[in-house]
Amino acid sequence: MAIQQISGCIGCEACVKSCPTDVIHMNKDTKKAEIRYPEDCQVCHLCRLYCPVGAITITPEKNIPVIVSWR
């Protein structure tokens, strides 16, 4: 599993909207984000980077450096 947990979610949906592989979905009952398909995570870090409250944790074994190209 690449994404370890989403704790402290405020329900803003930023992670859901930023995930290119549709791994994260909103739970209709709790109104919080949840990891539905962890095996499909590409470890792009977009969910973690866009989360305004830092609620997403990437597991150490899958945590790779974020490479951002600036010109």
N, CA, C and O atoms as CSV, one atom per row, in Angstrom:
chain,resi,resn,atom,element,x,y,z
A,1,MET,N,N,0.840,-1.171,0.000
A,1,MET,CA,C,0.000,0.000,0.000
A,1,MET,C,C,0.884,1.233,0.000
A,1,MET,O,O,1.826,1.315,0.788
A,2,ALA,N,N,0.605,2.176,-0.852
A,2,ALA,CA,C,1.421,3.377,-0.952
A,2,ALA,C,C,0.980,4.464,0.005
A,2,ALA,O,O,1.808,5.038,0.714
A,3,ILE,N,N,-0.299,4.754,0.038
A,3,ILE,CA,C,-0.799,5.770,0.958
A,3,ILE,C,C,-1.152,5.053,2.248
A,3,ILE,O,O,-1.912,4.084,2.243
A,4,GLN,N,N,-0.608,5.525,3.334
A,4,GLN,CA,C,-0.840,4.837,4.592
A,4,GLN,C,C,-2.184,5.210,5.199
A,4,GLN,O,O,-2.967,4.333,5.563
A,5,GLN,N,N,-2.448,6.476,5.309
A,5,GLN,CA,C,-3.679,6.874,5.970
A,5,GLN,C,C,-4.076,8.291,5.610
A,5,GLN,O,O,-3.274,9.093,5.132
A,6,ILE,N,N,-5.338,8.563,5.859
A,6,ILE,CA,C,-5.859,9.921,5.756
A,6,ILE,C,C,-6.467,10.206,7.124
A,6,ILE,O,O,-7.560,9.732,7.435
A,7,SER,N,N,-5.761,10.974,7.933
A,7,SER,CA,C,-6.279,11.298,9.262
A,7,SER,C,C,-6.358,12.814,9.406
A,7,SER,O,O,-5.439,13.535,9.017
A,8,GLY,N,N,-7.437,13.272,9.952
A,8,GLY,CA,C,-7.632,14.710,10.088
A,8,GLY,C,C,-8.271,15.325,8.865
A,8,GLY,O,O,-8.211,16.540,8.677
A,9,CYS,N,N,-8.884,14.502,8.029
A,9,CYS,CA,C,-9.530,14.982,6.803
A,9,CYS,C,C,-10.641,15.966,7.140
A,9,CYS,O,O,-11.432,15.739,8.056
A,10,ILE,N,N,-10.690,17.075,6.379
A,10,ILE,CA,C,-11.737,18.080,6.575
A,10,ILE,C,C,-12.814,18.008,5.481
A,10,ILE,O,O,-13.748,18.809,5.468
A,11,GLY,N,N,-12.673,17.046,4.572
A,11,GLY,CA,C,-13.682,16.843,3.539
A,11,GLY,C,C,-13.658,17.831,2.404
A,11,GLY,O,O,-14.685,18.039,1.758
A,12,CYS,N,N,-12.526,18.449,2.136
A,12,CYS,CA,C,-12.445,19.468,1.082
A,12,CYS,C,C,-12.384,18.890,-0.334
A,12,CYS,O,O,-12.607,19.612,-1.306
A,13,GLU,N,N,-12.088,17.608,-0.457
A,13,GLU,CA,C,-12.004,16.879,-1.725
A,13,GLU,C,C,-10.796,17.240,-2.576
A,13,GLU,O,O,-10.741,16.841,-3.739
A,14,ALA,N,N,-9.831,17.977,-2.049
A,14,ALA,CA,C,-8.644,18.343,-2.829
A,14,ALA,C,C,-7.867,17.101,-3.260
A,14,ALA,O,O,-7.378,17.038,-4.388
A,15,CYS,N,N,-7.749,16.120,-2.379
A,15,CYS,CA,C,-7.010,14.905,-2.714
A,15,CYS,C,C,-7.743,14.088,-3.773
A,15,CYS,O,O,-7.116,13.520,-4.667
A,16,VAL,N,N,-9.055,14.031,-3.673
A,16,VAL,CA,C,-9.864,13.285,-4.638
A,16,VAL,C,C,-9.704,13.889,-6.028
A,16,VAL,O,O,-9.526,13.173,-7.014
A,17,LYS,N,N,-9.769,15.204,-6.094
A,17,LYS,CA,C,-9.663,15.895,-7.379
A,17,LYS,C,C,-8.256,15.838,-7.966
A,17,LYS,O,O,-8.097,15.885,-9.186
A,18,SER,N,N,-7.238,15.737,-7.121
A,18,SER,CA,C,-5.864,15.755,-7.613
A,18,SER,C,C,-5.336,14.372,-7.984
A,18,SER,O,O,-4.311,14.275,-8.659
A,19,CYS,N,N,-6.003,13.308,-7.566
A,19,CYS,CA,C,-5.503,11.948,-7.804
A,19,CYS,C,C,-5.717,11.524,-9.257
A,19,CYS,O,O,-6.859,11.391,-9.695
A,20,PRO,N,N,-4.623,11.307,-10.016
A,20,PRO,CA,C,-4.763,10.942,-11.421
A,20,PRO,C,C,-5.193,9.494,-11.642
A,20,PRO,O,O,-5.610,9.139,-12.744
A,21,THR,N,N,-5.099,8.650,-10.606
A,21,THR,CA,C,-5.440,7.239,-10.777
A,21,THR,C,C,-6.728,6.839,-10.051
A,21,THR,O,O,-7.027,5.650,-9.943
A,22,ASP,N,N,-7.490,7.813,-9.555
A,22,ASP,CA,C,-8.793,7.566,-8.950
A,22,ASP,C,C,-8.718,6.620,-7.745
A,22,ASP,O,O,-9.596,5.778,-7.554
A,23,VAL,N,N,-7.666,6.768,-6.939
A,23,VAL,CA,C,-7.451,5.922,-5.767
A,23,VAL,C,C,-8.280,6.402,-4.581
A,23,VAL,O,O,-8.749,5.590,-3.783
A,24,ILE,N,N,-8.460,7.693,-4.464
A,24,ILE,CA,C,-9.124,8.284,-3.303
A,24,ILE,C,C,-10.541,8.716,-3.677
A,24,ILE,O,O,-10.763,9.329,-4.721
A,25,HIS,N,N,-11.492,8.386,-2.806
A,25,HIS,CA,C,-12.895,8.736,-3.017
A,25,HIS,C,C,-13.464,9.316,-1.739
A,25,HIS,O,O,-12.917,9.106,-0.657
A,26,MET,N,N,-14.553,10.042,-1.860
A,26,MET,CA,C,-15.246,10.572,-0.690
A,26,MET,C,C,-16.218,9.513,-0.174
A,26,MET,O,O,-16.945,8.891,-0.948
A,27,ASN,N,N,-16.218,9.323,1.131
A,27,ASN,CA,C,-17.163,8.429,1.771
A,27,ASN,C,C,-18.454,9.217,1.971
A,27,ASN,O,O,-18.448,10.252,2.637
A,28,LYS,N,N,-19.548,8.744,1.408
A,28,LYS,CA,C,-20.818,9.477,1.462
A,28,LYS,C,C,-21.365,9.585,2.882
A,28,LYS,O,O,-22.061,10.547,3.208
A,29,ASP,N,N,-21.056,8.606,3.724
A,29,ASP,CA,C,-21.573,8.628,5.096
A,29,ASP,C,C,-20.784,9.571,5.999
A,29,ASP,O,O,-21.363,10.356,6.749
A,30,THR,N,N,-19.453,9.487,5.921
A,30,THR,CA,C,-18.611,10.292,6.819
A,30,THR,C,C,-18.254,11.652,6.241
A,30,THR,O,O,-17.809,12.538,6.971
A,31,LYS,N,N,-18.446,11.829,4.930
A,31,LYS,CA,C,-18.064,13.069,4.226
A,31,LYS,C,C,-16.560,13.320,4.306
A,31,LYS,O,O,-16.111,14.466,4.282
A,32,LYS,N,N,-15.785,12.234,4.402
A,32,LYS,CA,C,-14.321,12.302,4.481
A,32,LYS,C,C,-13.731,11.470,3.344
A,32,LYS,O,O,-14.381,10.568,2.814
A,33,ALA,N,N,-12.498,11.787,2.981
A,33,ALA,CA,C,-11.811,11.030,1.936
A,33,ALA,C,C,-11.378,9.679,2.478
A,33,ALA,O,O,-11.040,9.541,3.654
A,34,GLU,N,N,-11.396,8.682,1.596
A,34,GLU,CA,C,-10.914,7.357,1.969
A,34,GLU,C,C,-10.150,6.747,0.801
A,34,GLU,O,O,-10.396,7.069,-0.361
A,35,ILE,N,N,-9.231,5.872,1.131
A,35,ILE,CA,C,-8.420,5.207,0.120
A,35,ILE,C,C,-9.165,3.955,-0.317
A,35,ILE,O,O,-9.307,3.008,0.457
A,36,ARG,N,N,-9.639,3.951,-1.558
A,36,ARG,CA,C,-10.409,2.809,-2.048
A,36,ARG,C,C,-9.554,1.798,-2.784
A,36,ARG,O,O,-9.791,0.595,-2.668
A,37,TYR,N,N,-8.576,2.251,-3.530
A,37,TYR,CA,C,-7.768,1.351,-4.355
A,37,TYR,C,C,-6.283,1.595,-4.118
A,37,TYR,O,O,-5.591,2.089,-5.008
A,38,PRO,N,N,-5.782,1.257,-2.928
A,38,PRO,CA,C,-4.382,1.558,-2.601
A,38,PRO,C,C,-3.371,0.882,-3.526
A,38,PRO,O,O,-2.273,1.398,-3.733
A,39,GLU,N,N,-3.739,-0.263,-4.078
A,39,GLU,CA,C,-2.813,-0.980,-4.974
A,39,GLU,C,C,-2.596,-0.236,-6.293
A,39,GLU,O,O,-1.624,-0.507,-6.998
A,40,ASP,N,N,-3.480,0.688,-6.631
A,40,ASP,CA,C,-3.345,1.459,-7.871
A,40,ASP,C,C,-2.593,2.773,-7.694
A,40,ASP,O,O,-2.359,3.489,-8.667
A,41,CYS,N,N,-2.215,3.093,-6.468
A,41,CYS,CA,C,-1.506,4.346,-6.204
A,41,CYS,C,C,-0.158,4.360,-6.927
A,41,CYS,O,O,0.603,3.396,-6.854
A,42,GLN,N,N,0.128,5.457,-7.621
A,42,GLN,CA,C,1.377,5.613,-8.367
A,42,GLN,C,C,2.413,6.431,-7.599
A,42,GLN,O,O,3.473,6.747,-8.139
A,43,VAL,N,N,2.124,6.770,-6.369
A,43,VAL,CA,C,3.000,7.531,-5.477
A,43,VAL,C,C,3.452,8.841,-6.138
A,43,VAL,O,O,4.638,9.172,-6.127
A,44,CYS,N,N,2.512,9.564,-6.702
A,44,CYS,CA,C,2.841,10.834,-7.351
A,44,CYS,C,C,2.880,11.989,-6.345
A,44,CYS,O,O,3.361,13.076,-6.667
A,45,HIS,N,N,2.378,11.760,-5.139
A,45,HIS,CA,C,2.374,12.744,-4.055
A,45,HIS,C,C,1.398,13.897,-4.259
A,45,HIS,O,O,1.357,14.802,-3.426
A,46,LEU,N,N,0.613,13.900,-5.329
A,46,LEU,CA,C,-0.295,15.029,-5.565
A,46,LEU,C,C,-1.327,15.166,-4.457
A,46,LEU,O,O,-1.641,16.281,-4.041
A,47,CYS,N,N,-1.855,14.051,-3.976
A,47,CYS,CA,C,-2.841,14.130,-2.892
A,47,CYS,C,C,-2.226,14.771,-1.655
A,47,CYS,O,O,-2.846,15.621,-1.016
A,48,ARG,N,N,-1.024,14.369,-1.325
A,48,ARG,CA,C,-0.332,14.916,-0.154
A,48,ARG,C,C,-0.006,16.390,-0.350
A,48,ARG,O,O,-0.151,17.186,0.578
A,49,LEU,N,N,0.428,16.756,-1.540
A,49,LEU,CA,C,0.806,18.139,-1.816
A,49,LEU,C,C,-0.396,19.090,-1.822
A,49,LEU,O,O,-0.275,20.240,-1.399
A,50,TYR,N,N,-1.550,18.621,-2.297
A,50,TYR,CA,C,-2.740,19.472,-2.382
A,50,TYR,C,C,-3.562,19.505,-1.104
A,50,TYR,O,O,-4.422,20.374,-0.960
A,51,CYS,N,N,-3.327,18.592,-0.173
A,51,CYS,CA,C,-4.100,18.564,1.061
A,51,CYS,C,C,-3.762,19.790,1.906
A,51,CYS,O,O,-2.605,19.971,2.286
A,52,PRO,N,N,-4.756,20.641,2.210
A,52,PRO,CA,C,-4.477,21.870,2.943
A,52,PRO,C,C,-4.171,21.659,4.432
A,52,PRO,O,O,-3.669,22.565,5.096
A,53,VAL,N,N,-4.472,20.465,4.953
A,53,VAL,CA,C,-4.245,20.219,6.377
A,53,VAL,C,C,-3.212,19.125,6.645
A,53,VAL,O,O,-3.020,18.730,7.795
A,54,GLY,N,N,-2.547,18.633,5.602
A,54,GLY,CA,C,-1.524,17.601,5.785
A,54,GLY,C,C,-2.060,16.293,6.335
A,54,GLY,O,O,-1.404,15.651,7.155
A,55,ALA,N,N,-3.250,15.889,5.894
A,55,ALA,CA,C,-3.904,14.699,6.432
A,55,ALA,C,C,-3.430,13.391,5.810
A,55,ALA,O,O,-3.793,12.322,6.299
A,56,ILE,N,N,-2.632,13.443,4.750
A,56,ILE,CA,C,-2.233,12.223,4.050
A,56,ILE,C,C,-0.791,11.866,4.356
A,56,ILE,O,O,0.103,12.711,4.309
A,57,THR,N,N,-0.584,10.593,4.671
A,57,THR,CA,C,0.743,10.079,4.973
A,57,THR,C,C,1.120,9.025,3.936
A,57,THR,O,O,0.321,8.141,3.626
A,58,ILE,N,N,2.325,9.118,3.406
A,58,ILE,CA,C,2.845,8.122,2.465
A,58,ILE,C,C,3.728,7.160,3.262
A,58,ILE,O,O,4.559,7.591,4.061
A,59,THR,N,N,3.544,5.865,3.044
A,59,THR,CA,C,4.331,4.887,3.793
A,59,THR,C,C,5.811,5.006,3.448
A,59,THR,O,O,6.157,5.302,2.304
A,60,PRO,N,N,6.687,4.779,4.422
A,60,PRO,CA,C,8.133,4.928,4.194
A,60,PRO,C,C,8.678,4.064,3.071
A,60,PRO,O,O,9.555,4.505,2.328
A,61,GLU,N,N,8.179,2.841,2.929
A,61,GLU,CA,C,8.719,1.966,1.879
A,61,GLU,C,C,8.334,2.412,0.475
A,61,GLU,O,O,8.978,2.015,-0.495
A,62,LYS,N,N,7.302,3.225,0.355
A,62,LYS,CA,C,6.886,3.743,-0.944
A,62,LYS,C,C,7.246,5.210,-1.127
A,62,LYS,O,O,7.056,5.760,-2.212
A,63,ASN,N,N,7.752,5.839,-0.104
A,63,ASN,CA,C,8.037,7.268,-0.157
A,63,ASN,C,C,9.282,7.521,-1.005
A,63,ASN,O,O,10.398,7.191,-0.605
A,64,ILE,N,N,9.073,8.109,-2.172
A,64,ILE,CA,C,10.170,8.455,-3.056
A,64,ILE,C,C,10.276,9.979,-3.104
A,64,ILE,O,O,9.291,10.670,-2.842
A,65,PRO,N,N,11.430,10.504,-3.428
A,65,PRO,CA,C,11.567,11.959,-3.475
A,65,PRO,C,C,10.632,12.575,-4.520
A,65,PRO,O,O,10.446,12.021,-5.603
A,66,VAL,N,N,10.061,13.701,-4.186
A,66,VAL,CA,C,9.223,14.432,-5.124
A,66,VAL,C,C,10.132,15.201,-6.069
A,66,VAL,O,O,11.000,15.958,-5.633
A,67,ILE,N,N,9.929,15.003,-7.345
A,67,ILE,CA,C,10.736,15.714,-8.342
A,67,ILE,C,C,9.848,16.724,-9.045
A,67,ILE,O,O,8.895,16.357,-9.732
A,68,VAL,N,N,10.162,17.975,-8.871
A,68,VAL,CA,C,9.394,19.043,-9.490
A,68,VAL,C,C,10.318,19.801,-10.434
A,68,VAL,O,O,11.408,20.234,-10.059
A,69,SER,N,N,9.862,19.945,-11.637
A,69,SER,CA,C,10.674,20.626,-12.636
A,69,SER,C,C,10.267,22.087,-12.717
A,69,SER,O,O,9.119,22.400,-13.030
A,70,TRP,N,N,11.190,22.968,-12.440
A,70,TRP,CA,C,10.921,24.410,-12.511
A,70,TRP,C,C,11.811,25.013,-13.579
A,70,TRP,O,O,13.001,24.707,-13.664
A,71,ARG,N,N,11.238,25.846,-14.364
A,71,ARG,CA,C,12.033,26.500,-15.415
A,71,ARG,C,C,11.969,27.975,-15.243
A,71,ARG,O,O,12.570,28.714,-16.024
